[in-house]
Amino acid sequence: MSLILSYKEEILTGKRIYLKPLRESDVTEEYCSWLNDTDINRFLSTKRSSIQELEKYVHDRYDDPFCLFYGIYLKNDDKHIGNIKLEPIDAITQSAIVGILIGDKQSWRKGYCTEVMTLIVRFAFDVLNLKYLELGVDERNVDAVRCYQKAGFLKVSENAIPREKTGFWMRIYNQGQEPKDKPPDSPATQSGL
Ligand SMILES: CC(C)(COP(=O)(O)OP(=O)(O)OC[C@H]1O[C@@H](n2cnc3c(N)ncnc32)[C@H](O)[C@@H]1OP(=O)(O)O)[C@@H](O)C(=O)NCCC(=O)NCCS
């Protein structure tokens, strides 16, 4: 757990982007507008948010010892284009659920999701020593599914996510190896970004 806490202050650097732990002061009108945009929130559990709600959300994630929540920033101009989080990070099963949002629509389809997912997978396995990561996705969210496949996630469950009949779960194992006590195919819950 102390390992997770130490990463609440660390920046993770990729080729074109960096990930910075999000604080309340990073909440802007623009960030808030992403969550209220129906193009962006179509496949998210969060469908609307005020600035105050968002500040509380970010504050709570920062305070949560089982969560790492990062803003995605472009290296060339420090623009905040989205978020990624590991939540919850489960110390018993050594696993985490991933959620990603590229909120800046100008930044869609430029490979940022793929770059960020690849970076967070390496961090989760090489630094946090997790055994697997999982996520829920709607099959109609084709860019997301494609991005997760490219980062190495495989479909593990035909079961629908309770709130979405067209959803399924994907998982990636550290070094491609399923742990001996293989986890069940449908993880518990996933919260919105
Ligand atoms: C889904 C989402 C994360 C994808 O992010 P992205 O940065 O646009 O994704 P990428 O650029 O890495 O591309 C992933 C796939 O999108 C598609 N894509 C990318 N560029 C494309 C283009 N110019 N034309 C058509 N398809 C394209 C491809 O399938 C691509 O895979 P490829 O590189 O093999 O071609 C982003 O659109 C988003 O955050 N949407 C709103 C929130 C959301 O749905 N989050 C996911 C919840 S599970």
The ligand as an ORCA input file, in Angstrom:
! r2SCAN-3c Opt
* xyz 0 1
  C     -12.226      5.329    -26.704
  C     -11.048      6.283    -26.589
  C     -10.341      6.046    -25.251
  C     -10.085      6.008    -27.749
  O      -8.981      6.893    -27.618
  P      -8.059      7.269    -28.872
  O      -6.860      7.976    -28.325
  O      -8.880      7.982    -29.857
  O      -7.659      5.819    -29.405
  P      -6.420      5.492    -30.368
  O      -6.093      6.701    -31.208
  O      -5.328      4.895    -29.555
  O      -7.006      4.429    -31.388
  C      -7.614      3.234    -31.070
  C      -8.279      2.711    -32.328
  O      -9.181      3.721    -32.813
  C      -9.318      3.575    -34.221
  N      -8.776      4.706    -34.970
  C      -7.688      5.450    -34.645
  N      -7.522      6.402    -35.591
  C      -8.500      6.247    -36.494
  C      -8.881      6.933    -37.677
  N      -8.161      8.017    -38.103
  N      -9.956      6.522    -38.361
  C     -10.663      5.465    -37.918
  N     -10.365      4.762    -36.811
  C      -9.303      5.148    -36.104
  C      -8.546      2.398    -34.598
  O      -9.281      1.240    -34.472
  C      -7.433      2.467    -33.578
  O      -6.698      1.332    -33.644
  P      -5.522      1.307    -34.784
  O      -4.427      2.205    -34.280
  O      -5.124     -0.129    -34.859
  O      -6.026      1.811    -36.073
  C     -11.520      7.764    -26.654
  O     -12.257      7.931    -27.841
  C     -12.367      8.171    -25.472
  O     -11.855      8.446    -24.400
  N     -13.701      8.214    -25.638
  C     -14.621      8.681    -24.590
  C     -14.548      7.901    -23.275
  C     -14.536      6.409    -23.463
  O     -15.327      5.860    -24.210
  N     -13.621      5.750    -22.739
  C     -13.501      4.303    -22.766
  C     -14.489      3.666    -21.852
  S     -14.272      1.903    -21.844
*
